[in-house]
C-alpha cells in the first residue's frame, strides 16, 4: 500500500521513514512503548486521549539492511519492512506481534435471501472495507483482553467489536458489537508474555480477534490516521501501567464517593427523596449518595430546577447534608430550544452549538423535545459549560452525572457531516462522535474543580480512552436479569484493564423487575465494585434494599456494612491506581499471569491484591465452584479455613454468603461501622493481619489524607508502614513514614487471623500479649 522502503532519518526519539508513496514516523516513547504513525487523514495528530506525552530515555539503535529497517531498544526488536509491515520481538528474538502478510479472506458465509433476512431483523455479518486497516498474525496460544465496556467473555478471542458510542436500551447480550464507550485498547497474552495495542483513532473503528478468520486479528477504522502504540509488558500490569501513562491515571476520588449510592429514574418530588433518605437512616443501612434523574429539572432544561417539585433547592440539599447525604444530579448535553431559556440564548448568541453542513445550528430531539448540542470540541464552549457547573454547585449539588452523551438523539442519529470547531479546525461528527462524551466530561470536571477546589465527582455513560482522568463510569442501561449480573463481572474487569478503574454497574439492574434473590447476589458483587450504585428505571418495581422482604434487607445491610468497613482498603487501592494504573476490580490473571487456569475465569475477580471474590451468579444456587490461583494459600473470609492455591473447591454459599477469600500474608486496613463517611471521628486504624503458614515477611503501606482536596499532591498526607515477620516469632513493625495531615490516628488495633501457634509476638521490638487475637496501642 505504501510501496518500497526508500530511506530513513533519526531525529531524537523519532525515526522518519520515507516510502514510495508516503512518509511514516516511528517514535520510541521508551524501551517498552513504540508509536507507529502514518498521516492518512491529516499531518497533525489530533489525540484527545494522549494529552501529555512523556518521552523517557531510551538508548535505541537503528540499522538498515537491504530489505528492512531494524530498531532495537533494551526490551524490543522491531523490524520494519516494505509497505510498513512490522514485526516485533522481545529482546530474546521471540515473536510477540507480526503483521499478517496474506490477503484478507473472511470465513465463507453461505446463504441466500439476505435482504429478506435483514428485513426480518437478522444482523448479517458482511465484509467491510476500511481506510485504515492493520492485520496481525494470530499466533498460537494467544488470549485477548481489554477494549473497555464489552459484553461477552473476559477472553475476547473470536469476537468482533465496533467502536461507535451507542445508546441502545434493548437488553444487552453477548452478540452486541458496540455500547456506550469506545476504548480502542487491546491486551494480548502469548506464552505468558503480555503486550498491548492502543489504536488512537477517534473515527468508527473495529477490532476483530479472529472472528473474521482465525489466521489473523485486526484493527481498523473508516477514516483518520494510522496511529497506534505497541506496549510491551511482559506482565499485564506493566502494560496497563504504560497505557495509563499515555492516557492518564484514574485520580484519587473524594472519600465519600466510595460509599453506597442510591438512584432511580426518578426520585421526585422533594418529599419522595426525603422519604428515601429517612428510610436509610431509620433502618441503619449505610448510604452516602442520592441521585436525581431528569425529572428534577424544569421541563428537562439542563442547569435548572423544577420549583414546584423542589421549591428551594439549597434548603433541600442542606437538609440532606445535615443527614449525611451528598446529592448528584443528572445533566444531559441536549439543550432545549427556547428563546426565553438562558442557556440556549447564551449558546446561540456566542455560537456554541454544533451546526449542519450549511452552517445552520443542528437540532434533534431528546428529553426536552427539540434540542441543540454544545460543541464540546471548542475550548470556549467547554469553558462556558464548566462555568455552568457553578449553578448546580451553588445549589448544593456534590457531583454531576453526565448521561445521553454518546450523543443520544430520538430523531435518528446525528449525521456524519454535522460540524464541530476543534480549536479552530473544522471537524465532522464522523470524526468526533466517539470523543463527544469524553470532552463533555472534561469540561464538567474542570468546572467542578474550579468552583469547589475539591476532587470532582463526575459520572459518565459515554467515554473514550483517557476519560478515566475526568470521570467515573457505569455500564449503562442493564437489566434486572441473572444474565446481566453474570455479564457485569467480565465487563468491569475489562474496563479496569482498559484504564477505567473507577467503574460500576447499576446494582440490581436498571430495566425489568429485580427479585430479592437477584438483588442479594448483586449487592454482594457491588460491595467490592469501585462505584457501588443501585439504580432502577421508571415503571419497574421499587428496588431499594427494604422493598422486598426482611431477608433481602438484612443481606443488603450486611454487605453494605462490609463495604464501609473496607473503605480504608479501597481508598488505598485508589491511591495505588493513581500511581500505577492498577485496577481495583481485576481478573485473576492480573496477579497470576503465570497460572493459565486464570486466563478465562469470568465469574471471579480480585479486589486489589489481597481479596478474591467468587460470587454466586446463578438463580437458586447455594454452592459455588471456586478456583484459587497457584502460588499462595487462601483463607476463607467467613470461616478462617485455609486452602491451597492451584485448585478448585466447592464453597457452600447460602443466600447470605458470598464466597470471599483472603490471600495469606496480607494486611487489610478496616474502619469502624458508620452510616455515612464522616459520621464518626475515625481516629482508629484497624489492621486485619492474615498470616502465612510458612516463614515469611510481608509489608503493607496504608495511606490517609483529608479525603476531598488536592492538598495531598502537595505532600499533605500520612503514610503508615506495617511489616510482619512470621518466623521464629511474630514480629510486627509499625512505622509512620509521613505525618503531615493534621487528622491523625490516635490508636491502632492489630487483629491476628489464622494464628495456629504459640509464638511470641513483638510490636516494634517489645513483647505484647494478645487479647481476643488483637493488640491495641495508642499513638
Secondary structure, 3 states (H helix, E strand, C coil): CCCCEEEEEEECCEEEEEECCCEEEEEECCCCEEEEEECCCCCCCCCCCCCCCCCCCCCCEEEECCCCEEEECCCEEEEECHHHCEEEEECCCCEEEEECCCCCCCCCCCCCCHHHHHHHCCCCCCCCCCCEEEEEECCCCEEEEECCCCCCCCCCCCCEEEECCCCCCCCCCCCCCCCCEECCEEEEEECCEEEEEEECCCCCEEEECCCCCCCEEEEEECCCCEEEEEEECCCHHHHHHHHHHHHCCCCCCCHHHHCCEECCCCCCCHHHHHHHHHHHHHHCCCCCEEEECHHHCECCECCCCCCCCCCCHHHHHHHHHHCCCEEEEEEECEEECCCCCHHHHHHHHCCCECECCCCCECEEEECCEEEEEECCCCHHHHHHHHHHHHHHHHCCCCEEEEECCCCCCCCCCCCCCCEEEECCEEEEHHHHHHHHHHHHHHHHHHHHHHHHCECCCEEECCEECCHHHCCEEECCCCECCHHHHHHHHHHHHHHHHCCCCCEECEECCCECCCCHHHHHHHHHHHCCCCCCEECCCCCCCCCCCCCCCHHHHHHHHHHHHHHHHCHHHHHHHHHHHHHHCCCCEECHHHHCCCCHHHCCCCCCEEECCCEEEECCCCCCCCEEEEEECCCCEEEECCCCCEEECCEEEEEECCCCCCEEEEECCEEEEECCCCCCCCCCCCCEEEEEEECCCCCEEEEEEEEECCCCECHHHHCCCEEEEEEEEECCCEEEEEEEEEECCCCCCCEEEEEEECCCCCCCEEECCEEECCECCEEEEEC
